[in-house]
């Protein structure tokens, strides 16, 4: 599970997780209303995401500080 501490300049999965060796490039979040996991195409700060990666990785992306 990962979360972002910045508002990404480009919130697309391919941009934010470009530095990672991920299996399938799929990213999921949990929807409490529907009680199910959902595949996402863009990410935002303050949300938890599930990814499947090979080994340890660093998420390297550009963004702005979250103010609220």
PyMOL Python script that loads the backbone (N, CA, C, O; Angstrom):
from pymol import cmd

cmd.read_pdbstr("""\
ATOM      1  N   UNK A   1       0.851  -1.160   0.000  1.00  0.00           N
ATOM      2  CA  UNK A   1       0.000   0.000   0.000  1.00  0.00           C
ATOM      3  C   UNK A   1       0.900   1.227   0.000  1.00  0.00           C
ATOM      4  O   UNK A   1       1.903   1.275   0.712  1.00  0.00           O
ATOM      5  N   UNK A   2       0.534   2.209  -0.801  1.00  0.00           N
ATOM      6  CA  UNK A   2       1.283   3.459  -0.886  1.00  0.00           C
ATOM      7  C   UNK A   2       0.315   4.633  -0.825  1.00  0.00           C
ATOM      8  O   UNK A   2      -0.877   4.492  -1.100  1.00  0.00           O
ATOM      9  N   UNK A   3       0.842   5.773  -0.464  1.00  0.00           N
ATOM     10  CA  UNK A   3       0.093   7.019  -0.467  1.00  0.00           C
ATOM     11  C   UNK A   3       1.014   8.135  -0.927  1.00  0.00           C
ATOM     12  O   UNK A   3       2.235   8.021  -0.818  1.00  0.00           O
ATOM     13  N   UNK A   4       0.446   9.195  -1.431  1.00  0.00           N
ATOM     14  CA  UNK A   4       1.235  10.310  -1.943  1.00  0.00           C
ATOM     15  C   UNK A   4       1.206  11.476  -0.965  1.00  0.00           C
ATOM     16  O   UNK A   4       0.183  11.743  -0.335  1.00  0.00           O
ATOM     17  N   UNK A   5       2.331  12.165  -0.840  1.00  0.00           N
ATOM     18  CA  UNK A   5       2.401  13.320   0.050  1.00  0.00           C
ATOM     19  C   UNK A   5       2.374  14.642  -0.715  1.00  0.00           C
ATOM     20  O   UNK A   5       2.352  15.709  -0.101  1.00  0.00           O
ATOM     21  N   UNK A   6       2.377  14.584  -2.043  1.00  0.00           N
ATOM     22  CA  UNK A   6       2.311  15.777  -2.892  1.00  0.00           C
ATOM     23  C   UNK A   6       1.161  15.648  -3.878  1.00  0.00           C
ATOM     24  O   UNK A   6       0.739  14.539  -4.204  1.00  0.00           O
ATOM     25  N   UNK A   7       0.650  16.788  -4.357  1.00  0.00           N
ATOM     26  CA  UNK A   7      -0.283  16.787  -5.484  1.00  0.00           C
ATOM     27  C   UNK A   7       0.561  16.583  -6.732  1.00  0.00           C
ATOM     28  O   UNK A   7       1.340  17.470  -7.081  1.00  0.00           O
ATOM     29  N   UNK A   8       0.442  15.454  -7.417  1.00  0.00           N
ATOM     30  CA  UNK A   8       1.308  15.207  -8.566  1.00  0.00           C
ATOM     31  C   UNK A   8       1.033  16.174  -9.712  1.00  0.00           C
ATOM     32  O   UNK A   8      -0.119  16.494 -10.006  1.00  0.00           O
ATOM     33  N   UNK A   9       2.112  16.640 -10.360  1.00  0.00           N
ATOM     34  CA  UNK A   9       1.976  17.509 -11.532  1.00  0.00           C
ATOM     35  C   UNK A   9       1.186  16.800 -12.619  1.00  0.00           C
ATOM     36  O   UNK A   9       0.350  17.411 -13.287  1.00  0.00           O
ATOM     37  N   UNK A  10       1.449  15.515 -12.795  1.00  0.00           N
ATOM     38  CA  UNK A  10       0.711  14.667 -13.739  1.00  0.00           C
ATOM     39  C   UNK A  10       0.198  13.481 -12.924  1.00  0.00           C
ATOM     40  O   UNK A  10       0.989  12.609 -12.565  1.00  0.00           O
ATOM     41  N   UNK A  11      -1.107  13.422 -12.619  1.00  0.00           N
ATOM     42  CA  UNK A  11      -1.630  12.370 -11.745  1.00  0.00           C
ATOM     43  C   UNK A  11      -1.842  11.003 -12.399  1.00  0.00           C
ATOM     44  O   UNK A  11      -2.363  10.090 -11.759  1.00  0.00           O
ATOM     45  N   UNK A  12      -1.448  10.853 -13.661  1.00  0.00           N
ATOM     46  CA  UNK A  12      -1.652   9.562 -14.329  1.00  0.00           C
ATOM     47  C   UNK A  12      -0.770   8.490 -13.696  1.00  0.00           C
ATOM     48  O   UNK A  12       0.328   8.772 -13.216  1.00  0.00           O
ATOM     49  N   UNK A  13      -1.266   7.266 -13.706  1.00  0.00           N
ATOM     50  CA  UNK A  13      -0.523   6.128 -13.160  1.00  0.00           C
ATOM     51  C   UNK A  13       0.830   5.991 -13.847  1.00  0.00           C
ATOM     52  O   UNK A  13       1.844   5.756 -13.190  1.00  0.00           O
ATOM     53  N   UNK A  14       0.844   6.138 -15.165  1.00  0.00           N
ATOM     54  CA  UNK A  14       2.090   5.954 -15.919  1.00  0.00           C
ATOM     55  C   UNK A  14       3.135   6.999 -15.552  1.00  0.00           C
ATOM     56  O   UNK A  14       4.331   6.726 -15.651  1.00  0.00           O
ATOM     57  N   UNK A  15       2.717   8.173 -15.138  1.00  0.00           N
ATOM     58  CA  UNK A  15       3.661   9.216 -14.745  1.00  0.00           C
ATOM     59  C   UNK A  15       4.129   9.042 -13.298  1.00  0.00           C
ATOM     60  O   UNK A  15       5.332   9.025 -13.036  1.00  0.00           O
ATOM     61  N   UNK A  16       3.202   8.916 -12.371  1.00  0.00           N
ATOM     62  CA  UNK A  16       3.549   8.843 -10.944  1.00  0.00           C
ATOM     63  C   UNK A  16       4.375   7.601 -10.628  1.00  0.00           C
ATOM     64  O   UNK A  16       5.316   7.675  -9.837  1.00  0.00           O
ATOM     65  N   UNK A  17       4.044   6.474 -11.224  1.00  0.00           N
ATOM     66  CA  UNK A  17       4.741   5.226 -10.917  1.00  0.00           C
ATOM     67  C   UNK A  17       5.745   4.821 -12.002  1.00  0.00           C
ATOM     68  O   UNK A  17       6.113   3.650 -12.098  1.00  0.00           O
ATOM     69  N   UNK A  18       6.187   5.780 -12.814  1.00  0.00           N
ATOM     70  CA  UNK A  18       7.125   5.490 -13.907  1.00  0.00           C
ATOM     71  C   UNK A  18       8.446   4.906 -13.411  1.00  0.00           C
ATOM     72  O   UNK A  18       9.071   4.111 -14.114  1.00  0.00           O
ATOM     73  N   UNK A  19       8.878   5.288 -12.214  1.00  0.00           N
ATOM     74  CA  UNK A  19      10.172   4.831 -11.691  1.00  0.00           C
ATOM     75  C   UNK A  19      10.113   3.431 -11.088  1.00  0.00           C
ATOM     76  O   UNK A  19      11.139   2.896 -10.669  1.00  0.00           O
ATOM     77  N   UNK A  20       8.935   2.838 -11.039  1.00  0.00           N
ATOM     78  CA  UNK A  20       8.771   1.549 -10.371  1.00  0.00           C
ATOM     79  C   UNK A  20       8.702   0.379 -11.342  1.00  0.00           C
ATOM     80  O   UNK A  20       8.223   0.506 -12.469  1.00  0.00           O
ATOM     81  N   UNK A  21       9.192  -0.755 -10.877  1.00  0.00           N
ATOM     82  CA  UNK A  21       9.087  -2.001 -11.623  1.00  0.00           C
ATOM     83  C   UNK A  21       7.824  -2.707 -11.131  1.00  0.00           C
ATOM     84  O   UNK A  21       7.870  -3.521 -10.209  1.00  0.00           O
ATOM     85  N   UNK A  22       6.695  -2.377 -11.767  1.00  0.00           N
ATOM     86  CA  UNK A  22       5.398  -2.891 -11.323  1.00  0.00           C
ATOM     87  C   UNK A  22       4.892  -3.985 -12.241  1.00  0.00           C
ATOM     88  O   UNK A  22       5.105  -3.950 -13.453  1.00  0.00           O
ATOM     89  N   UNK A  23       4.221  -4.953 -11.649  1.00  0.00           N
ATOM     90  CA  UNK A  23       3.595  -6.027 -12.410  1.00  0.00           C
ATOM     91  C   UNK A  23       2.255  -5.540 -12.940  1.00  0.00           C
ATOM     92  O   UNK A  23       1.353  -5.249 -12.154  1.00  0.00           O
ATOM     93  N   UNK A  24       2.108  -5.446 -14.244  1.00  0.00           N
ATOM     94  CA  UNK A  24       0.837  -5.097 -14.862  1.00  0.00           C
ATOM     95  C   UNK A  24       0.465  -3.637 -14.848  1.00  0.00           C
ATOM     96  O   UNK A  24      -0.498  -3.249 -15.509  1.00  0.00           O
ATOM     97  N   UNK A  25       1.191  -2.809 -14.118  1.00  0.00           N
ATOM     98  CA  UNK A  25       0.905  -1.368 -14.032  1.00  0.00           C
ATOM     99  C   UNK A  25      -0.501  -1.065 -13.537  1.00  0.00           C
ATOM    100  O   UNK A  25      -1.046  -0.010 -13.863  1.00  0.00           O
ATOM    101  N   UNK A  26      -1.102  -1.959 -12.761  1.00  0.00           N
ATOM    102  CA  UNK A  26      -2.438  -1.733 -12.220  1.00  0.00           C
ATOM    103  C   UNK A  26      -2.342  -1.166 -10.813  1.00  0.00           C
ATOM    104  O   UNK A  26      -1.499  -1.583 -10.019  1.00  0.00           O
ATOM    105  N   UNK A  27      -3.215  -0.211 -10.513  1.00  0.00           N
ATOM    106  CA  UNK A  27      -3.269   0.428  -9.200  1.00  0.00           C
ATOM    107  C   UNK A  27      -4.724   0.411  -8.751  1.00  0.00           C
ATOM    108  O   UNK A  27      -5.630   0.709  -9.528  1.00  0.00           O
ATOM    109  N   UNK A  28      -4.935   0.057  -7.482  1.00  0.00           N
ATOM    110  CA  UNK A  28      -6.295  -0.065  -6.951  1.00  0.00           C
ATOM    111  C   UNK A  28      -6.458   0.763  -5.683  1.00  0.00           C
ATOM    112  O   UNK A  28      -5.491   1.008  -4.961  1.00  0.00           O
ATOM    113  N   UNK A  29      -7.682   1.191  -5.420  1.00  0.00           N
ATOM    114  CA  UNK A  29      -8.050   1.837  -4.168  1.00  0.00           C
ATOM    115  C   UNK A  29      -9.335   1.189  -3.671  1.00  0.00           C
ATOM    116  O   UNK A  29     -10.034   0.522  -4.433  1.00  0.00           O
ATOM    117  N   UNK A  30      -9.643   1.385  -2.403  1.00  0.00           N
ATOM    118  CA  UNK A  30     -10.844   0.783  -1.833  1.00  0.00           C
ATOM    119  C   UNK A  30     -11.965   1.807  -1.793  1.00  0.00           C
ATOM    120  O   UNK A  30     -11.772   2.927  -1.319  1.00  0.00           O
ATOM    121  N   UNK A  31     -13.135   1.429  -2.287  1.00  0.00           N
ATOM    122  CA  UNK A  31     -14.320   2.278  -2.277  1.00  0.00           C
ATOM    123  C   UNK A  31     -15.206   1.826  -1.113  1.00  0.00           C
ATOM    124  O   UNK A  31     -15.835   0.770  -1.180  1.00  0.00           O
ATOM    125  N   UNK A  32     -15.252   2.631  -0.045  1.00  0.00           N
ATOM    126  CA  UNK A  32     -16.046   2.271   1.139  1.00  0.00           C
ATOM    127  C   UNK A  32     -17.533   2.186   0.837  1.00  0.00           C
ATOM    128  O   UNK A  32     -18.229   1.338   1.397  1.00  0.00           O
ATOM    129  N   UNK A  33     -18.030   3.049  -0.037  1.00  0.00           N
ATOM    130  CA  UNK A  33     -19.454   3.061  -0.363  1.00  0.00           C
ATOM    131  C   UNK A  33     -19.891   1.758  -1.022  1.00  0.00           C
ATOM    132  O   UNK A  33     -20.953   1.220  -0.708  1.00  0.00           O
ATOM    133  N   UNK A  34     -19.060   1.255  -1.941  1.00  0.00           N
ATOM    134  CA  UNK A  34     -19.389   0.028  -2.671  1.00  0.00           C
ATOM    135  C   UNK A  34     -18.806  -1.223  -2.018  1.00  0.00           C
ATOM    136  O   UNK A  34     -19.090  -2.341  -2.448  1.00  0.00           O
ATOM    137  N   UNK A  35     -17.990  -1.034  -0.979  1.00  0.00           N
ATOM    138  CA  UNK A  35     -17.291  -2.145  -0.316  1.00  0.00           C
ATOM    139  C   UNK A  35     -16.529  -3.009  -1.314  1.00  0.00           C
ATOM    140  O   UNK A  35     -16.630  -4.236  -1.300  1.00  0.00           O
ATOM    141  N   UNK A  36     -15.758  -2.338  -2.189  1.00  0.00           N
ATOM    142  CA  UNK A  36     -14.996  -3.073  -3.196  1.00  0.00           C
ATOM    143  C   UNK A  36     -13.743  -2.294  -3.599  1.00  0.00           C
ATOM    144  O   UNK A  36     -13.630  -1.090  -3.372  1.00  0.00           O
ATOM    145  N   UNK A  37     -12.815  -3.025  -4.200  1.00  0.00           N
ATOM    146  CA  UNK A  37     -11.605  -2.410  -4.731  1.00  0.00           C
ATOM    147  C   UNK A  37     -11.886  -1.947  -6.150  1.00  0.00           C
ATOM    148  O   UNK A  37     -12.612  -2.602  -6.898  1.00  0.00           O
ATOM    149  N   UNK A  38     -11.296  -0.799  -6.517  1.00  0.00           N
ATOM    150  CA  UNK A  38     -11.501  -0.263  -7.854  1.00  0.00           C
ATOM    151  C   UNK A  38     -10.165   0.089  -8.485  1.00  0.00           C
ATOM    152  O   UNK A  38      -9.283   0.647  -7.831  1.00  0.00           O
ATOM    153  N   UNK A  39     -10.024  -0.239  -9.754  1.00  0.00           N
ATOM    154  CA  UNK A  39      -8.835   0.118 -10.511  1.00  0.00           C
ATOM    155  C   UNK A  39      -8.907   1.611 -10.826  1.00  0.00           C
ATOM    156  O   UNK A  39      -9.962   2.116 -11.208  1.00  0.00           O
ATOM    157  N   UNK A  40      -7.786   2.317 -10.668  1.00  0.00           N
ATOM    158  CA  UNK A  40      -7.758   3.750 -10.939  1.00  0.00           C
ATOM    159  C   UNK A  40      -6.789   4.063 -12.071  1.00  0.00           C
ATOM    160  O   UNK A  40      -5.861   3.298 -12.334  1.00  0.00           O
ATOM    161  N   UNK A  41      -7.008   5.190 -12.738  1.00  0.00           N
ATOM    162  CA  UNK A  41      -6.113   5.635 -13.808  1.00  0.00           C
ATOM    163  C   UNK A  41      -5.336   6.877 -13.400  1.00  0.00           C
ATOM    164  O   UNK A  41      -4.328   7.219 -14.019  1.00  0.00           O
ATOM    165  N   UNK A  42      -5.812   7.557 -12.347  1.00  0.00           N
ATOM    166  CA  UNK A  42      -5.127   8.730 -11.810  1.00  0.00           C
ATOM    167  C   UNK A  42      -5.107   8.626 -10.287  1.00  0.00           C
ATOM    168  O   UNK A  42      -5.978   7.999  -9.683  1.00  0.00           O
ATOM    169  N   UNK A  43      -4.103   9.248  -9.679  1.00  0.00           N
ATOM    170  CA  UNK A  43      -3.958   9.195  -8.229  1.00  0.00           C
ATOM    171  C   UNK A  43      -3.970  10.600  -7.636  1.00  0.00           C
ATOM    172  O   UNK A  43      -3.753  11.590  -8.335  1.00  0.00           O
ATOM    173  N   UNK A  44      -4.228  10.663  -6.328  1.00  0.00           N
ATOM    174  CA  UNK A  44      -4.259  11.936  -5.611  1.00  0.00           C
ATOM    175  C   UNK A  44      -3.701  11.711  -4.212  1.00  0.00           C
ATOM    176  O   UNK A  44      -3.662  10.578  -3.734  1.00  0.00           O
ATOM    177  N   UNK A  45      -3.267  12.791  -3.548  1.00  0.00           N
ATOM    178  CA  UNK A  45      -2.744  12.627  -2.196  1.00  0.00           C
ATOM    179  C   UNK A  45      -3.849  12.277  -1.207  1.00  0.00           C
ATOM    180  O   UNK A  45      -5.034  12.465  -1.480  1.00  0.00           O
ATOM    181  N   UNK A  46      -3.434  11.763  -0.050  1.00  0.00           N
ATOM    182  CA  UNK A  46      -4.325  11.415   1.062  1.00  0.00           C
ATOM    183  C   UNK A  46      -5.247  10.237   0.765  1.00  0.00           C
ATOM    184  O   UNK A  46      -6.287  10.084   1.407  1.00  0.00           O
ATOM    185  N   UNK A  47      -4.877   9.416  -0.190  1.00  0.00           N
ATOM    186  CA  UNK A  47      -5.636   8.212  -0.539  1.00  0.00           C
ATOM    187  C   UNK A  47      -4.650   7.050  -0.536  1.00  0.00           C
ATOM    188  O   UNK A  47      -3.513   7.204  -0.982  1.00  0.00           O
ATOM    189  N   UNK A  48      -5.072   5.892  -0.039  1.00  0.00           N
ATOM    190  CA  UNK A  48      -4.224   4.708  -0.058  1.00  0.00           C
ATOM    191  C   UNK A  48      -4.427   3.927  -1.351  1.00  0.00           C
ATOM    192  O   UNK A  48      -5.553   3.779  -1.826  1.00  0.00           O
ATOM    193  N   UNK A  49      -3.325   3.427  -1.919  1.00  0.00           N
ATOM    194  CA  UNK A  49      -3.385   2.666  -3.171  1.00  0.00           C
ATOM    195  C   UNK A  49      -2.645   1.348  -3.014  1.00  0.00           C
ATOM    196  O   UNK A  49      -1.606   1.284  -2.358  1.00  0.00           O
ATOM    197  N   UNK A  50      -3.179   0.308  -3.612  1.00  0.00           N
ATOM    198  CA  UNK A  50      -2.546  -1.000  -3.638  1.00  0.00           C
ATOM    199  C   UNK A  50      -1.892  -1.186  -4.994  1.00  0.00           C
ATOM    200  O   UNK A  50      -2.500  -0.965  -6.041  1.00  0.00           O
ATOM    201  N   UNK A  51      -0.617  -1.605  -4.942  1.00  0.00           N
ATOM    202  CA  UNK A  51       0.124  -1.897  -6.168  1.00  0.00           C
ATOM    203  C   UNK A  51       0.866  -3.213  -5.957  1.00  0.00           C
ATOM    204  O   UNK A  51       1.081  -3.642  -4.824  1.00  0.00           O
ATOM    205  N   UNK A  52       1.250  -3.841  -7.051  1.00  0.00           N
ATOM    206  CA  UNK A  52       2.068  -5.046  -6.976  1.00  0.00           C
ATOM    207  C   UNK A  52       3.365  -4.739  -7.700  1.00  0.00           C
ATOM    208  O   UNK A  52       3.381  -4.538  -8.914  1.00  0.00           O
ATOM    209  N   UNK A  53       4.459  -4.705  -6.937  1.00  0.00           N
ATOM    210  CA  UNK A  53       5.748  -4.390  -7.543  1.00  0.00           C
ATOM    211  C   UNK A  53       6.740  -5.510  -7.263  1.00  0.00           C
ATOM    212  O   UNK A  53       6.555  -6.324  -6.359  1.00  0.00           O
ATOM    213  N   UNK A  54       7.783  -5.526  -8.058  1.00  0.00           N
ATOM    214  CA  UNK A  54       8.851  -6.498  -7.895  1.00  0.00           C
ATOM    215  C   UNK A  54       9.938  -5.885  -7.017  1.00  0.00           C
ATOM    216  O   UNK A  54      10.642  -4.972  -7.449  1.00  0.00           O
ATOM    217  N   UNK A  55      10.080  -6.377  -5.793  1.00  0.00           N
ATOM    218  CA  UNK A  55      11.119  -5.884  -4.903  1.00  0.00           C
ATOM    219  C   UNK A  55      10.822  -4.501  -4.360  1.00  0.00           C
ATOM    220  O   UNK A  55       9.713  -3.985  -4.501  1.00  0.00           O
ATOM    221  N   UNK A  56      11.847  -3.899  -3.728  1.00  0.00           N
ATOM    222  CA  UNK A  56      11.647  -2.552  -3.197  1.00  0.00           C
ATOM    223  C   UNK A  56      11.820  -1.525  -4.301  1.00  0.00           C
ATOM    224  O   UNK A  56      12.640  -1.682  -5.206  1.00  0.00           O
ATOM    225  N   UNK A  57      11.034  -0.483  -4.200  1.00  0.00           N
ATOM    226  CA  UNK A  57      11.036   0.576  -5.200  1.00  0.00           C
ATOM    227  C   UNK A  57      10.903   1.921  -4.520  1.00  0.00           C
ATOM    228  O   UNK A  57      10.478   2.014  -3.368  1.00  0.00           O
ATOM    229  N   UNK A  58      11.267   2.951  -5.240  1.00  0.00           N
ATOM    230  CA  UNK A  58      11.036   4.326  -4.800  1.00  0.00           C
ATOM    231  C   UNK A  58      10.079   4.973  -5.780  1.00  0.00           C
ATOM    232  O   UNK A  58      10.177   4.774  -6.991  1.00  0.00           O
ATOM    233  N   UNK A  59       9.157   5.745  -5.243  1.00  0.00           N
ATOM    234  CA  UNK A  59       8.232   6.489  -6.094  1.00  0.00           C
ATOM    235  C   UNK A  59       8.819   7.884  -6.261  1.00  0.00           C
ATOM    236  O   UNK A  59       8.933   8.640  -5.296  1.00  0.00           O
ATOM    237  N   UNK A  60       9.187   8.218  -7.487  1.00  0.00           N
ATOM    238  CA  UNK A  60       9.805   9.509  -7.777  1.00  0.00           C
ATOM    239  C   UNK A  60       8.887  10.264  -8.731  1.00  0.00           C
ATOM    240  O   UNK A  60       8.690   9.856  -9.876  1.00  0.00           O
ATOM    241  N   UNK A  61       8.325  11.376  -8.243  1.00  0.00           N
ATOM    242  CA  UNK A  61       7.430  12.182  -9.075  1.00  0.00           C
ATOM    243  C   UNK A  61       7.511  13.631  -8.619  1.00  0.00           C
ATOM    244  O   UNK A  61       8.003  13.918  -7.528  1.00  0.00           O
ATOM    245  N   UNK A  62       7.028  14.543  -9.456  1.00  0.00           N
ATOM    246  CA  UNK A  62       7.017  15.960  -9.121  1.00  0.00           C
ATOM    247  C   UNK A  62       5.609  16.395  -8.768  1.00  0.00           C
ATOM    248  O   UNK A  62       4.632  15.871  -9.303  1.00  0.00           O
ATOM    249  N   UNK A  63       5.512  17.364  -7.855  1.00  0.00           N
ATOM    250  CA  UNK A  63       4.200  17.856  -7.472  1.00  0.00           C
ATOM    251  C   UNK A  63       4.298  19.052  -6.550  1.00  0.00           C
ATOM    252  O   UNK A  63       5.385  19.565  -6.282  1.00  0.00           O
ATOM    253  N   UNK A  64       3.148  19.486  -6.069  1.00  0.00           N
ATOM    254  CA  UNK A  64       3.075  20.626  -5.167  1.00  0.00           C
ATOM    255  C   UNK A  64       2.627  20.158  -3.784  1.00  0.00           C
ATOM    256  O   UNK A  64       2.018  19.099  -3.638  1.00  0.00           O
ATOM    257  N   UNK A  65       2.938  20.958  -2.790  1.00  0.00           N
ATOM    258  CA  UNK A  65       2.606  20.629  -1.405  1.00  0.00           C
ATOM    259  C   UNK A  65       1.092  20.631  -1.207  1.00  0.00           C
ATOM    260  O   UNK A  65       0.386  21.490  -1.735  1.00  0.00           O
ATOM    261  N   UNK A  66       0.608  19.664  -0.444  1.00  0.00           N
ATOM    262  CA  UNK A  66      -0.812  19.578  -0.107  1.00  0.00           C
ATOM    263  C   UNK A  66      -1.081  20.600   0.996  1.00  0.00           C
ATOM    264  O   UNK A  66      -0.424  20.583   2.037  1.00  0.00           O
ATOM    265  N   UNK A  67      -2.050  21.490   0.765  1.00  0.00           N
ATOM    266  CA  UNK A  67      -2.308  22.552   1.743  1.00  0.00           C
ATOM    267  C   UNK A  67      -3.487  22.267   2.657  1.00  0.00           C
ATOM    268  O   UNK A  67      -3.611  22.894   3.709  1.00  0.00           O
ATOM    269  N   UNK A  68      -4.345  21.346   2.287  1.00  0.00           N
ATOM    270  CA  UNK A  68      -5.489  21.053   3.165  1.00  0.00           C
ATOM    271  C   UNK A  68      -5.738  19.572   3.272  1.00  0.00           C
ATOM    272  O   UNK A  68      -6.660  19.150   3.970  1.00  0.00           O
TER     273      UNK A  68
END
""", "prot")
cmd.dss("prot")
cmd.show_as("cartoon", "prot")
cmd.util.cbc("prot")
cmd.orient("prot")
